[in-house]
């Protein structure tokens, strides 16, 4: 009796195993919860790298101009706050986010350079005109200074121009005006 029970039990188990195996191969595919989820990417490393890149961009802007003018300093502070508040876009790759940030920082850099050089050039022209006004002692001298101021108005900073060359032009015009005042 034991052998018969053992055989029935063994047969029942093998039948269950066989039916399970057959059912597994012939059953319609049912979605598995884990397989239906989209690929989950851990963005924390990319976000950390992006935050570091933002900090580097801000440091770059803070150091891009030696002795920045008040206008450039204000511009740098404004853009630094914009950069630091910019969020990582998870719909884009890290490289896309980084390239957009780098492009933005480069454009800001060009703008800061332009504003700083324009401000410094205008301050330099104003200082030279002040100097000439102090030398002026008569109406003819005043006319020389006014013509020099008019000539200065045509000296403007444009991106790509050498600020030193513009300073040199102002110095040359100042020397000519000075000789006209003293002569």
Secondary structure, DSSP 8 states (H G I E B T S, - for coil): -HHHHHHHHHHHHHHHHHHHHHHHHHS-----HHHHS------HHHHHHHHHHHHHHHHHHHHSSTT--HHHHHHHHHHHHHHHH----TTS-HHHHHHHHHHHHHHHHHHHHHHHHHHHHHHHHHHHHHHHHHH--SHHHHHHHHHHHHHHTT----TT--HHHHHHHHHHHHHHHHHHHH-
